[in-house]
Structure formats: structure tokens, C-alpha cells
Amino acid sequence: MANPFIKYYKAEFTGIFHTRERASLPFHHFSEIEWEQLKITQVETIEPYDSWEHQTSNSWYRKKMKPNKNWFQSRQWVSRWPKLITQKDFPWIRSVKWQFPVSRKRTHLIIPLNEQFQLQEELHEVVLKRIQLIDHGKEWFGGMREAKGIIYFQIHLQPEKPKSIPAAAVPLATTIQETITPAVENAPSVTNLWSINQDLDTSSAIAPIQQPLTMSPKGNRKWRWFMLIWLLLCLWKFPVLFVPSLIIFGAIAFYRYFRKACLGLLASLFIFGLAGFLLFQYLPKSQDDKRTTDKKDGTIKILPPKKTDGNDLLTEKQVDWWDFFSNFYQVSYNTSSLSFFDSEQFHAQAVQEISTNSSVAFFTELYQKLESNDASKLDSLVELFKNRIEEKQLSPIKSAEMVTTFIQEIPYFLVHDLDCKTAVATSNSDFMTQYHSENKPCLPNIPGGVQSPYEFVHNLKGDCDTRSLLAFTILKKLGISASVWVSETYGHSIVGVGLPVGAGSYKEINGVKHYATELTAKGFRLGMISPENQNMSNWDITLFYNR
């Protein structure tokens, strides 16, 4: 005797599949394929069938299949991106660039009832027969093919206690279409749409109507727009909330996609929380608050000079430091006294040759001369930085912060072109007066009040423009866009780094954003300078290099 709680159906289908067989065959073993998409149409009720008898060499069988809920939203998505796929019936095939199967955990099963609703009932004893390839020679991206055929399936009903018959009783339907079509014509709401899941109690002349199958109206995408607007608002006004919001929204989306109830939500929160932690650790943080970042202190050692056979003195320096990504660095390099004296002599001569009344023009010309003369002398030191970049697989931003934190680690020395007392007496700078009143160190009688790059790496004594010039020279040799800024208003100099830092103070130079970076103290990341120096109109560019 047939089970009254099982309904048997036959329908037509079209679908997309990929095969697990790797060999190039003129035919397919359909029992060995996996369906990515199935659209079922022309559904009709049939007599009970035996799924085993229907399985032939040209068939495919699954014990259970469950439809998806997002077909209508997917169709809207496809209409916006028609170039990505060739058929709107298969919306989850994402991109023609994919060269591998995009198999989901289950087939994306679509059973449209009309333009607004689709069936959401689980299918049992599913048999696909008379499978024929559409455009036999045509292969989709990822090795996928399109096919059509006949499908047999069952729907298992869940009987419930009889309910009172509505005033307008709905007669029993023999097919899905017969059930849905009158409802759509006569009723404006979902509650008036009845399904095949009806009570089979024969004691009444008219069987009482059971709860309908789950019907899915056109999806509401307001929550997606809310998330997008909120994330953009965070980027604009509340950057500190951006990553936490991204983690939470990502977890919700992950949960909605896989539908794994509470356990899936907890798992997705853990996954996205871990991803957020890694983002905080390895990506540059927002610099909008302009607060310095604490990091570990390093050490600097200058060993006693050693004589060479060529009447030279080599001095070894050892510098240990950390960057803002908790990377530890150590470099040991030698400088030559003869090379130092050569840079000193060139430096003094260069200052004498410059004749201009503008301080910005003076320093522009002086910096160019000093950088050009000393660049080749820094090759051995730059090679050490290149080795560290290769060893640690550093990105350009991390490489730039390796250089800036190296220079920030070197103790600050105020550099004067006169002796220190005369410099204080002739200066109107409150900073200089306060600095010397605290008996802090200075380097007197340096032409132009700035050291050349090689002079600085030799004696490790320098102030703002000395540091900026060294940073510019190293970054340029590493192939990183950089610039040297000076300000008469602030009496200060900083370095600009032409990388996509994303936040902070910057000036655009020939289409490249150069982010200002303070080098005279620790804790300043790319794009960070002191709050009192943030008026970009008070800064002039003396040197720049764009890769």
C-alpha cells in the first residue's frame, strides 16, 4: 500500500556539472559527476516509483537534496553582472576567470514556483535520467558543462493535527502548479499561499489545510546596504570601529551563507576574530589619532676603531632595534675614517659654492649635493637592509618602517653651524634655548647645520634634517618613493614616504602621496608627525624621488 505521506513527482531539469574524472573522455559517466546548479521546472505528480529501478547507466542518484533560499536575490545579482556568466538560471557561477570547479557543500537547487516564490521542501530519492549534454562540444570555465534531462523526486509530508477549515476552503491540489497559481491570483500575502503539504485525513469531505511549505519571497537586502554604509562611515569618521565591525558583519555573512545555526555562528566569529587579530598585528594601523606607538627599545654600540694596512681606521657599529610589527633587526657595519674625511671636505666645499638668499633653495641645493656624493658610500649598509627585507619577506610599508625605526633608534644630537653657545645666543628658537638649558648634547661647527648621510652613519649624531636626508637616501636606494620636507615656520625637517599608508599627513608630489614621518623620536609611524606641525601649507619639498 502506498504511503499517504509521500508525494511522487516528475519534472524537467537543466543544470551545470563538473566531473571528478580527470581523463578527457568523449562521454561522461554520469554517476561520477557533481552538480553545481540544478533548476527544476514543469513539475507534475506521478504514481509511486522505485528509485532503484530508475537508476541506469545514464542516470544520477541522491538520497536527499535540499533547495536553496537565495535564488531571487541571485537573479538580481546576475542582472547587474551579465558579462560574468552566460545563463541567468545559474547565478552562483561567479567568474569566467575561475579555472577550477567551484563546488559547494551541496548543489545549488532551484525550484521556482512563479516569479515570486520557490519551493523550499527537502527532496528524497532523487533520480536524474535521460541526461543529455547541451552544446556537446562546449565546455564552461573550470571544466564545467551544461546538461538537461528528466528528474524524479519525492516529498515527505509531515502530518499535523487537523485545524479548522478557513472560510474560503482551498481544494486539494494534484500538482505544485495547481496549488500555487490560484493562490497568487486571489491572495495578496504569503499566508494565503498553500502548498502540497496538506492533511490527508479522509474523515472530512474537504481535507483541512496544513501549514504551507516554507516560501521565500524576494529577498530583503536592506541589511547589506546597512553594513556597507556603516563600514564606509567607520572609514570616514570612526576608523577604530572599522575592523571590529568588519569582523562582526563577516561572521554574520558567513553564518547566513552556511546556515549552521549557533555552532556555525560561533565558529565564524572565531575565524573572523582571528583574522581581525592578524590584521591588527600585520597591517598598518590608523594614524588619525596621531598618538605615538610604544615599542621595545634597542641598543647601539660603537666599537673602538681598528687600523688597516692603508692607514685607514675602520669603526664597527652594531644597531639592534624593533619595528612596529614586533620584528627584531640587527645590523653591523663598518665606516672608514678616510671616507668620512672625504665627505666632510666635500660638505664644506659644497656650502661655500651655494649662493642664494632663500633658505629653502639653499637646503634644496645642499641636500642634492650631499645625497649625490654619499649615496654610493652607503651601498654596504643598504645591502644589509635588502637582506633583512628578503629574509623576513617584508612588504614595502614594513620595509620603510624598518628604515625609519632604525633612524629613530639613533640618539638625537642638535647640529649647529656655529659653536653651541653662539648658536643659542643668536637664535630666537624657544626649542633650542630649552634644549641647551637641559644640557643635552649638540654637534657644533657643521657647515649648513646638517650632516651628510655618510657623516651621520659614521658618528651617529644628527638632528631632524640629517635624519631625513639619510632616510631619503636609503629609501631611494631601496626603490621606495621618498622626499625631504623643510619648514621655515616650524624650523624643522621631516621625511615623506610615498607608499599607500592610508591615513595620516601627506603631500601629493607628481601624483604620488608622500606621507610625512617624524624621525627625531621613537613611536612615530608612517604618516605621523607632531600635532603642532600638521599644517601642510607650511612645508616645502626639497628633494623627492618617485619610483
C-alpha positions as a printed NumPy array, in Angstrom:
array([[  0.   ,   0.   ,   0.   ],
       [  1.337,   3.424,  -0.92 ],
       [  2.43 ,   5.698,   1.888],
       [ -0.054,   8.627,   2.031],
       [  2.629,  10.916,   3.455],
       [  4.923,  10.628,   0.422],
       [  4.276,  12.555,  -2.779],
       [  5.942,  11.492,  -6.02 ],
       [  6.914,  13.938,  -8.759],
       [  8.437,  14.047, -12.193],
       [  9.892,  17.196, -13.752],
       [ 12.35 ,  18.577, -16.272],
       [ 15.719,  19.972, -15.249],
       [ 18.641,  21.929, -16.625],
       [ 21.938,  22.137, -14.777],
       [ 25.655,  22.72 , -14.632],
       [ 28.027,  19.939, -13.568],
       [ 31.716,  19.118, -13.286],
       [ 33.167,  15.643, -13.341],
       [ 35.523,  14.01 , -10.882],
       [ 37.094,  12.126, -13.762],
       [ 40.339,  13.777, -14.836],
       [ 40.688,  11.988, -18.187],
       [ 39.484,  13.689, -21.355],
       [ 36.611,  11.448, -22.446],
       [ 34.229,  11.662, -25.402],
       [ 31.437,  10.801, -22.942],
       [ 30.723,  11.119, -19.21 ],
       [ 29.941,   8.536, -16.538],
       [ 27.016,  10.466, -15.079],
       [ 27.243,   8.58 , -11.797],
       [ 30.669,  10.225, -11.28 ],
       [ 29.666,  13.851, -11.774],
       [ 28.849,  16.596,  -9.268],
       [ 26.094,  19.101,  -9.947],
       [ 26.819,  22.739,  -9.191],
       [ 23.407,  24.055, -10.267],
       [ 20.039,  22.404, -10.906],
       [ 16.887,  24.205, -11.976],
       [ 13.714,  22.095, -11.849],
       [ 10.641,  23.084, -13.888],
       [  7.444,  21.579, -15.325],
       [  6.704,  19.642, -12.125],
       [  3.896,  17.074, -12.243],
       [  2.531,  14.474,  -9.834],
       [  3.073,  10.8  , -10.722],
       [  2.365,   7.361,  -9.309],
       [  4.789,   5.868,  -6.759],
       [  8.082,   4.779,  -8.261],
       [ 11.073,   2.702,  -7.161],
       [ 14.221,   4.831,  -7.348],
       [ 16.362,   1.701,  -7.746],
       [ 14.564,   0.683, -10.932],
       [ 15.116,   4.135, -12.416],
       [ 18.888,   4.02 , -11.971],
       [ 20.585,   3.153, -15.255],
       [ 23.958,   3.847, -16.841],
       [ 22.618,   7.214, -17.933],
       [ 21.344,   8.358, -14.523],
       [ 22.385,  10.112, -11.314],
       [ 21.036,   9.391,  -7.793],
       [ 20.971,  11.141,  -4.417],
       [ 19.027,  10.075,  -1.364],
       [ 18.331,  13.659,  -0.257],
       [ 18.613,  17.135,  -1.768],
       [ 17.609,  20.473,  -0.307],
       [ 16.723,  23.651,  -2.244],
       [ 18.481,  26.957,  -1.656],
       [ 16.797,  30.104,  -0.409],
       [ 18.535,  32.888,  -2.297],
       [ 17.508,  32.27 ,  -5.887],
       [ 15.673,  35.566,  -6.371],
       [ 18.456,  37.655,  -4.868],
       [ 20.889,  35.797,  -7.104],
       [ 18.868,  36.602, -10.208],
       [ 19.026,  40.276,  -9.31 ],
       [ 22.789,  39.936,  -8.845],
       [ 23.17 ,  38.316, -12.253],
       [ 21.206,  41.063, -13.983],
       [ 23.779,  43.558, -12.749],
       [ 26.744,  41.5  , -13.982],
       [ 25.595,  39.857, -17.234],
       [ 29.113,  39.572, -18.625],
       [ 30.28 ,  37.184, -15.914],
       [ 28.06 ,  34.247, -16.873],
       [ 26.106,  33.094, -19.879],
       [ 22.862,  31.918, -18.276],
       [ 20.823,  33.712, -15.645],
       [ 19.381,  30.426, -14.401],
       [ 22.704,  29.632, -12.706],
       [ 23.575,  32.653, -10.577],
       [ 26.213,  31.17 ,  -8.311],
       [ 28.737,  30.551, -11.076],
       [ 30.819,  33.57 , -10.174],
       [ 33.507,  34.394, -12.744],
       [ 34.768,  33.266, -16.128],
       [ 38.301,  33.662, -14.818],
       [ 37.975,  30.672, -12.48 ],
       [ 39.854,  27.679, -13.797],
       [ 38.735,  25.099, -11.24 ],
       [ 35.422,  23.62 , -10.061],
       [ 33.606,  25.84 ,  -7.581],
       [ 31.831,  23.003,  -5.813],
       [ 29.713,  23.932,  -2.82 ],
       [ 28.921,  21.619,   0.066],
       [ 25.598,  20.887,  -1.675],
       [ 24.117,  21.51 ,  -5.085],
       [ 22.501,  24.899,  -5.604],
       [ 18.982,  23.607,  -6.201],
       [ 16.349,  25.944,  -7.673],
       [ 12.655,  25.003,  -7.899],
       [ 10.787,  28.17 ,  -8.972],
       [  7.031,  28.129,  -8.494],
       [  6.364,  31.515, -10.082],
       [  8.04 ,  34.914, -10.375],
       [  7.987,  35.46 ,  -6.602],
       [  8.267,  32.144,  -4.831],
       [ 10.281,  28.979,  -4.875],
       [  9.77 ,  25.597,  -3.21 ],
       [ 11.777,  25.049,  -0.036],
       [ 10.949,  21.404,   0.697],
       [ 13.625,  18.709,   1.022],
       [ 13.662,  16.236,  -1.875],
       [ 14.083,  12.482,  -1.352],
       [ 15.126,   9.608,  -3.606],
       [ 16.228,  11.934,  -6.382],
       [ 16.973,  10.311,  -9.747],
       [ 18.143,  12.244, -12.806],
       [ 17.562,  10.369, -16.072],
       [ 17.927,  10.879, -19.824],
       [ 20.815,  13.229, -19.159],
       [ 21.864,  14.989, -22.35 ],
       [ 24.659,  17.458, -22.857],
       [ 23.634,  20.876, -24.163],
       [ 26.077,  22.134, -26.812],
       [ 28.057,  18.914, -26.615],
       [ 31.361,  20.474, -27.654],
       [ 31.076,  23.467, -25.361],
       [ 32.953,  23.477, -22.063],
       [ 32.453,  26.194, -19.445],
       [ 35.225,  27.634, -17.325],
       [ 36.608,  25.216, -14.738],
       [ 35.775,  22.225, -16.952],
       [ 32.03 ,  22.588, -16.372],
       [ 29.305,  21.543, -18.795],
       [ 25.592,  22.145, -19.185],
       [ 23.053,  19.33 , -19.364],
       [ 19.307,  18.681, -19.25 ],
       [ 17.011,  15.762, -18.626],
       [ 14.196,  14.309, -16.506],
       [ 14.154,  14.242, -12.696],
       [ 12.154,  12.051, -10.324],
       [ 11.828,  13.011,  -6.679],
       [  9.702,  12.554,  -3.57 ],
       [  8.439,  14.992,  -0.955],
       [  7.829,  13.543,   2.51 ],
       [  4.924,  15.221,   4.244],
       [  4.69 ,  15.892,   7.964],
       [  1.137,  15.22 ,   9.175],
       [ -0.288,  17.52 ,  11.818],
       [ -3.468,  17.585,  13.841],
       [ -6.468,  18.82 ,  11.844],
       [ -7.156,  22.531,  12.046],
       [-10.381,  24.408,  11.484],
       [-11.178,  24.927,   7.838],
       [-10.864,  28.537,   6.676],
       [-13.94 ,  30.342,   5.482],
       [-12.714,  30.085,   1.927],
       [-11.561,  26.473,   1.77 ],
       [ -8.854,  25.604,  -0.725],
       [ -9.366,  22.286,  -2.55 ],
       [ -6.691,  19.621,  -2.664],
       [ -4.166,  20.085,  -5.427],
       [ -2.734,  17.418,  -7.588],
       [  0.36 ,  19.35 ,  -8.694],
       [  2.535,  22.131,  -7.399],
       [  1.334,  24.471, -10.117],
       [ -2.347,  23.782,  -9.349],
       [ -1.727,  24.633,  -5.724],
       [  0.2  ,  27.856,  -6.211],
       [ -1.394,  29.528,  -9.217],
       [ -4.875,  30.179,  -7.752],
       [ -3.329,  31.488,  -4.579],
       [ -1.194,  34.032,  -6.417],
       [ -4.196,  35.24 ,  -8.383],
       [ -6.565,  35.556,  -5.437],
       [ -4.408,  36.463,  -2.448],
       [ -2.029,  39.356,  -1.818],
       [  0.004,  37.839,   1.016],
       [  2.189,  34.84 ,   1.739],
       [ -0.262,  33.442,   4.303],
       [ -2.815,  32.799,   1.517],
       [ -0.44 ,  30.647,  -0.498],
       [ -0.94 ,  26.943,   0.132],
       [  1.415,  24.089,  -0.569],
       [  1.181,  20.385,  -1.272],
       [  1.816,  19.64 ,   2.406],
       [ -1.832,  19.058,   3.359],
       [ -3.524,  16.903,   5.959],
       [ -4.67 ,  13.568,   4.495],
       [ -7.474,  12.988,   6.963],
       [-10.295,  11.477,   4.877],
       [-12.94 ,  11.785,   7.569],
       [-13.902,  15.203,   6.227],
       [-15.361,  15.964,   2.843],
       [-12.708,  18.549,   2.388],
       [ -9.302,  17.909,   3.907],
       [ -8.191,  20.632,   6.35 ],
       [ -5.334,  22.779,   5.153],
       [ -1.977,  22.242,   6.838],
       [  0.8  ,  24.745,   7.335],
       [  2.312,  25.679,   3.955],
       [  5.786,  24.757,   2.892],
       [  8.425,  27.406,   3.545],
       [  8.076,  30.   ,   0.807],
       [ 10.771,  32.559,   0.115],
       [  9.635,  35.964,  -1.216],
       [ 12.056,  38.273,  -2.916],
       [ 14.961,  38.831,  -0.557],
       [ 15.382,  41.924,   1.523],
       [ 18.87 ,  43.329,   1.017],
       [ 18.494,  46.25 ,   3.403],
       [ 20.863,  44.663,   5.935],
       [ 23.585,  44.507,   3.279],
       [ 23.171,  48.182,   2.471],
       [ 23.257,  48.963,   6.191],
       [ 26.541,  47.086,   6.596],
       [ 28.092,  48.821,   3.589],
       [ 27.024,  52.292,   4.748],
       [ 28.196,  51.608,   8.302],
       [ 31.628,  50.408,   7.143],
       [ 32.057,  53.473,   4.927],
       [ 31.039,  55.693,   7.849],
       [ 33.615,  53.954,  10.047],
       [ 36.329,  54.528,   7.46 ],
       [ 35.389,  58.198,   7.286],
       [ 34.635,  59.103,  10.893],
       [ 35.275,  56.164,  13.231],
       [ 38.263,  54.158,  11.905],
       [ 38.751,  52.48 ,  15.268],
       [ 35.378,  50.713,  14.736],
       [ 36.076,  49.568,  11.19 ],
       [ 37.88 ,  46.278,  11.877],
       [ 35.533,  45.172,  14.723],
       [ 32.516,  45.964,  12.532],
       [ 34.064,  44.103,   9.609],
       [ 34.643,  41.071,  11.839],
       [ 31.064,  41.042,  13.141],
       [ 29.461,  41.581,   9.725],
       [ 31.763,  38.994,   8.171],
       [ 30.759,  36.459,  10.811],
       [ 27.063,  37.163,  10.186],
       [ 27.506,  36.777,   6.434],
       [ 29.481,  33.566,   6.967],
       [ 26.724,  32.227,   9.18 ],
       [ 23.93 ,  33.165,   6.757],
       [ 25.815,  31.521,   3.889],
       [ 26.399,  28.124,   5.522],
       [ 23.275,  28.029,   7.726],
       [ 24.89 ,  26.075,  10.573],
       [ 22.858,  27.53 ,  13.449],
       [ 24.541,  28.565,  16.685],
       [ 27.624,  26.397,  16.281],
       [ 28.3  ,  27.875,  12.839],
       [ 27.886,  31.409,  14.145],
       [ 30.356,  30.754,  16.977],
       [ 32.806,  29.16 ,  14.563],
       [ 32.533,  32.065,  12.134],
       [ 33.028,  34.593,  14.955],
       [ 36.185,  32.739,  15.968],
       [ 37.502,  32.643,  12.402],
       [ 36.836,  36.309,  11.728],
       [ 38.093,  37.274,  15.18 ],
       [ 41.379,  35.525,  14.431],
       [ 41.535,  37.257,  11.048],
       [ 40.937,  40.599,  12.74 ],
       [ 43.723,  39.936,  15.231],
       [ 46.116,  39.191,  12.384],
       [ 45.019,  42.375,  10.6  ],
       [ 45.781,  44.394,  13.723],
       [ 49.182,  42.75 ,  14.042],
       [ 50.422,  42.859,  10.47 ],
       [ 48.686,  45.772,   8.764],
       [ 49.398,  49.445,   9.386],
       [ 47.057,  50.846,  11.991],
       [ 45.082,  54.033,  11.522],
       [ 47.104,  57.131,  12.269],
       [ 44.168,  59.514,  12.701],
       [ 44.671,  59.857,  16.449],
       [ 48.332,  60.944,  15.919],
       [ 49.464,  59.149,  19.055],
       [ 52.869,  57.519,  19.069],
       [ 53.153,  53.765,  19.328],
       [ 55.105,  52.127,  22.146],
       [ 57.704,  49.569,  21.145],
       [ 60.755,  47.894,  22.598],
       [ 63.999,  49.818,  22.958],
       [ 67.061,  48.68 ,  21.049],
       [ 70.785,  49.132,  21.615],
       [ 73.61 ,  50.897,  19.789],
       [ 77.284,  50.034,  20.131],
       [ 80.251,  51.827,  18.573],
       [ 83.379,  49.68 ,  18.836],
       [ 86.934,  51.121,  19.031],
       [ 88.413,  51.92 ,  15.598],
       [ 90.825,  49.467,  14.019],
       [ 93.751,  50.36 ,  11.801],
       [ 94.061,  48.933,   8.323],
       [ 97.079,  48.416,   6.073],
       [ 96.101,  51.505,   4.097],
       [ 96.472,  53.906,   7.054],
       [ 92.696,  53.947,   7.489],
       [ 90.586,  53.449,  10.603],
       [ 87.511,  51.235,  10.414],
       [ 84.859,  51.675,  13.066],
       [ 82.24 ,  48.989,  13.585],
       [ 78.696,  49.917,  14.609],
       [ 76.11 ,  47.482,  15.933],
       [ 72.479,  48.568,  15.974],
       [ 69.631,  46.434,  17.377],
       [ 66.026,  47.61 ,  17.147],
       [ 62.366,  46.611,  16.76 ],
       [ 59.829,  47.909,  14.313],
       [ 56.096,  48.369,  14.926],
       [ 55.3  ,  44.83 ,  13.758],
       [ 57.41 ,  43.217,  16.537],
       [ 60.145,  42.374,  14.034],
       [ 63.629,  42.407,  15.525],
       [ 66.555,  43.664,  13.431],
       [ 70.291,  43.728,  13.91 ],
       [ 72.873,  45.254,  11.607],
       [ 76.641,  45.537,  11.982],
       [ 78.558,  47.74 ,   9.563],
       [ 81.928,  49.46 ,   9.294],
       [ 82.682,  53.046,   8.346],
       [ 86.017,  54.395,   7.148],
       [ 87.713,  57.455,   8.628],
       [ 89.17 ,  58.349,   5.22 ],
       [ 85.717,  58.206,   3.615],
       [ 84.337,  60.295,   6.494],
       [ 87.014,  62.973,   5.998],
       [ 86.341,  62.957,   2.257],
       [ 82.597,  63.577,   2.908],
       [ 83.489,  66.358,   5.385],
       [ 85.699,  68.093,   2.827],
       [ 83.099,  67.825,   0.079],
       [ 80.438,  69.051,   2.509],
       [ 82.362,  72.207,   3.441],
       [ 83.137,  72.988,  -0.198],
       [ 79.503,  72.477,  -1.237],
       [ 78.271,  75.006,   1.315],
       [ 80.775,  77.603,   0.025],
       [ 79.602,  77.131,  -3.564],
       [ 75.93 ,  77.781,  -2.829],
       [ 74.818,  81.381,  -3.242],
       [ 71.13 ,  82.085,  -2.578],
       [ 69.095,  84.233,  -0.224],
       [ 66.329,  81.659,   0.194],
       [ 66.792,  79.089,   2.954],
       [ 64.585,  76.571,   1.115],
       [ 66.622,  76.979,  -2.081],
       [ 69.857,  76.737,  -0.062],
       [ 68.905,  73.468,   1.593],
       [ 67.469,  72.065,  -1.634],
       [ 70.799,  72.523,  -3.386],
       [ 72.857,  71.4  ,  -0.378],
       [ 70.805,  68.231,   0.162],
       [ 71.12 ,  67.323,  -3.516],
       [ 74.899,  67.667,  -3.406],
       [ 75.321,  65.691,  -0.163],
       [ 72.983,  62.886,  -1.237],
       [ 74.623,  62.573,  -4.643],
       [ 78.138,  62.427,  -3.161],
       [ 77.417,  59.922,  -0.365],
       [ 74.88 ,  57.576,  -1.976],
       [ 77.448,  55.057,  -3.214],
       [ 79.177,  55.021,   0.19 ],
       [ 76.041,  53.558,   1.739],
       [ 75.885,  50.528,  -0.574],
       [ 77.102,  48.061,   2.054],
       [ 74.583,  49.332,   4.625],
       [ 71.723,  49.308,   2.114],
       [ 72.648,  45.736,   1.181],
       [ 72.082,  44.741,   4.817],
       [ 68.589,  46.248,   4.675],
       [ 67.863,  44.39 ,   1.433],
       [ 68.921,  41.141,   3.082],
       [ 66.547,  41.751,   6.005],
       [ 63.706,  42.506,   3.583],
       [ 64.319,  39.23 ,   1.767],
       [ 64.736,  37.18 ,   4.946],
       [ 61.516,  38.436,   6.531],
       [ 59.545,  38.796,   3.258],
       [ 58.7  ,  42.399,   4.116],
       [ 56.141,  44.465,   2.241],
       [ 57.167,  47.958,   1.043],
       [ 55.414,  49.557,   4.047],
       [ 57.172,  47.26 ,   6.506],
       [ 60.458,  47.871,   4.691],
       [ 60.016,  51.63 ,   5.015],
       [ 59.21 ,  51.337,   8.723],
       [ 62.29 ,  49.163,   9.185],
       [ 64.353,  52.107,   7.886],
       [ 62.515,  54.809,   9.841],
       [ 62.648,  52.879,  13.124],
       [ 66.372,  52.27 ,  12.563],
       [ 66.965,  56.032,  12.328],
       [ 64.614,  56.778,  15.235],
       [ 66.702,  54.422,  17.388],
       [ 69.79 ,  56.649,  16.983],
       [ 70.123,  59.212,  19.835],
       [ 69.264,  62.81 ,  18.99 ],
       [ 72.063,  65.401,  18.66 ],
       [ 71.284,  69.005,  17.799],
       [ 73.559,  70.065,  14.923],
       [ 74.8  ,  73.69 ,  14.671],
       [ 76.767,  75.531,  12.016],
       [ 78.357,  77.593,  14.861],
       [ 79.58 ,  76.623,  18.286],
       [ 76.735,  75.656,  20.629],
       [ 76.828,  78.782,  22.855],
       [ 76.885,  81.173,  19.921],
       [ 74.087,  79.254,  18.24 ],
       [ 71.873,  79.638,  21.321],
       [ 72.747,  83.321,  21.732],
       [ 71.948,  84.207,  18.12 ],
       [ 68.833,  82.098,  17.823],
       [ 65.265,  83.101,  18.656],
       [ 64.197,  79.447,  18.943],
       [ 62.488,  78.522,  22.214],
       [ 63.184,  74.889,  21.43 ],
       [ 66.919,  75.48 ,  21.118],
       [ 67.029,  77.507,  24.346],
       [ 65.092,  74.845,  26.259],
       [ 67.21 ,  72.076,  24.73 ],
       [ 70.518,  73.563,  25.843],
       [ 69.18 ,  74.598,  29.263],
       [ 68.77 ,  70.863,  29.941],
       [ 72.432,  70.252,  28.966],
       [ 71.522,  67.973,  26.102],
       [ 74.248,  67.111,  23.548],
       [ 74.95 ,  69.102,  20.405],
       [ 77.325,  68.835,  17.448],
       [ 78.955,  72.245,  16.7  ],
       [ 80.591,  73.823,  13.662],
       [ 78.92 ,  71.697,  10.984],
       [ 78.607,  73.607,   7.663],
       [ 74.965,  74.347,   6.929],
       [ 73.861,  72.801,  10.228],
       [ 73.302,  69.394,   8.644],
       [ 75.426,  66.25 ,   8.307],
       [ 75.725,  64.302,   5.096],
       [ 74.379,  60.71 ,   5.065],
       [ 77.824,  59.136,   5.422],
       [ 78.878,  61.54 ,   8.168],
       [ 75.763,  60.576,  10.092],
       [ 76.202,  56.792,   9.814],
       [ 79.836,  57.285,  10.867],
       [ 79.374,  59.26 ,  14.098],
       [ 75.62 ,  58.541,  14.692],
       [ 74.948,  62.144,  15.705],
       [ 72.192,  64.06 ,  13.963],
       [ 69.039,  66.11 ,  14.223],
       [ 65.934,  66.452,  12.008],
       [ 67.327,  67.274,   8.561],
       [ 70.353,  65.   ,   8.996],
       [ 67.994,  62.098,   9.74 ],
       [ 65.596,  62.991,   6.937],
       [ 68.431,  63.137,   4.398],
       [ 69.742,  59.711,   5.472],
       [ 66.244,  58.177,   5.358],
       [ 65.669,  59.621,   1.88 ],
       [ 68.99 ,  58.245,   0.611],
       [ 68.335,  54.71 ,   1.941],
       [ 64.691,  54.564,   0.811],
       [ 65.646,  55.77 ,  -2.666],
       [ 68.278,  53.047,  -2.976],
       [ 65.647,  50.505,  -1.856],
       [ 63.337,  51.692,  -4.638],
       [ 60.793,  53.305,  -2.299],
       [ 59.365,  56.723,  -3.176],
       [ 60.56 ,  59.314,  -0.655],
       [ 61.035,  63.055,  -0.126],
       [ 62.675,  65.557,   2.255],
       [ 60.478,  68.327,   3.672],
       [ 61.585,  71.542,   5.386],
       [ 59.583,  74.26 ,   7.134],
       [ 60.779,  77.768,   7.929],
       [ 57.689,  78.245,  10.1  ],
       [ 58.401,  75.236,  12.277],
       [ 62.193,  75.304,  11.935],
       [ 62.024,  71.591,  11.301],
       [ 62.594,  68.859,   8.72 ],
       [ 60.857,  65.505,   8.157],
       [ 60.884,  62.706,   5.604],
       [ 57.994,  61.822,   3.292],
       [ 57.314,  58.213,   2.283],
       [ 55.434,  57.629,  -0.971],
       [ 53.558,  54.448,  -0.047],
       [ 49.79 ,  53.781,   0.367],
       [ 49.771,  54.147,   4.142],
       [ 46.096,  55.046,   4.04 ],
       [ 45.971,  57.616,   6.862],
       [ 47.992,  60.489,   8.217],
       [ 49.529,  63.743,   6.986],
       [ 50.69 ,  63.799,   3.382],
       [ 51.538,  65.959,   0.372],
       [ 50.938,  64.846,  -3.194],
       [ 54.054,  65.027,  -5.367],
       [ 53.579,  64.393,  -9.093],
       [ 50.514,  62.256,  -8.4  ],
       [ 52.066,  60.252,  -5.538],
       [ 51.003,  60.765,  -1.926],
       [ 54.068,  61.174,   0.306],
       [ 53.2  ,  60.597,   3.963],
       [ 55.06 ,  62.776,   6.487],
       [ 57.072,  60.88 ,   9.113],
       [ 58.816,  62.235,  12.201],
       [ 62.323,  60.79 ,  12.743],
       [ 63.616,  62.661,  15.804],
       [ 61.748,  60.496,  18.334],
       [ 60.548,  56.915,  18.681],
       [ 56.979,  55.797,  18.183],
       [ 56.111,  57.803,  15.053],
       [ 54.766,  55.587,  12.292],
       [ 54.446,  56.419,   8.612],
       [ 52.149,  59.409,   8.203],
       [ 52.64 ,  60.604,  11.789],
       [ 54.115,  63.937,  12.839],
       [ 53.647,  66.157,  15.894],
       [ 50.185,  67.788,  16.112],
       [ 51.702,  71.292,  16.074],
       [ 53.38 ,  70.576,  12.703],
       [ 50.366,  69.321,  10.755],
       [ 49.61 ,  72.35 ,   8.604],
       [ 50.751,  71.022,   5.233],
       [ 50.957,  74.518,   3.697],
       [ 53.92 ,  75.288,   5.989],
       [ 56.059,  72.543,   4.454],
       [ 58.255,  72.788,   1.345],
       [ 59.642,  69.849,  -0.634],
       [ 63.406,  69.99 ,  -1.222],
       [ 64.163,  66.504,  -2.56 ],
       [ 61.828,  63.837,  -3.871],
       [ 62.027,  60.512,  -5.654],
       [ 59.068,  58.671,  -7.207],
       [ 59.63 ,  55.126,  -8.233]])
